[in-house]
Amino acid sequence: MNDGSAKTVTKAEIVDEVSRATGLTKVETETVMNGIMSTITSALESERRVELRGFGTFGVKRRDPRKARNPGTGETVFLPERYVPTFKPSGLLRKNVNNALME
């Protein structure tokens, strides 16, 4: 079972693992990974969704302008309208993560 400690997996570690699993060089693997990330980014910048079946869906949500409070000073600040990327994991990904962490 998960002991609560979190470890970050870096892009370099993903490149290493995918390179070993596929037989591609690290340079080739990083090029492919950069291409995937660039394609997803471009789609989101065009307000298009990206669906990776069995993994999840990337999208963009519009946030309305609003008043907020600076927690340090208590000062009221105005947050303008903005767009934020979102990710919704697939049911399969949620199930797999839950099952792995419940062991």
C-alpha positions, 0 to 999 in steps of 0.5 A: 500500500502507498506509504504517503510519500510522493516521488516525481517522475521526470521527463528524462526518466520517462524517456529512459524507460520508454527507450529501454522498452521500445529499443529506440535511442534516448534521442529518438524517444525524446523527439517523439515525446516532444512531438506528442507534447507539442501536438497536445499543446497546439490542440489546446491552444486551438481550443480543441480537446485531446482524447487518449483512450484508456488514459484521459482527455485534455481540454481547456476551460474558461474561467470568469473574471472574479475578485479574490483575496491575497492570502498574505496581505488580505488585499483584494485583487482582480483576476481577469478572464483566463483559460486553463488546461484541464485533464480528466483521467479515463475510467480505466486509468482511475481504476488501474491507479486505485487498484495499484495503490490498494495493494 
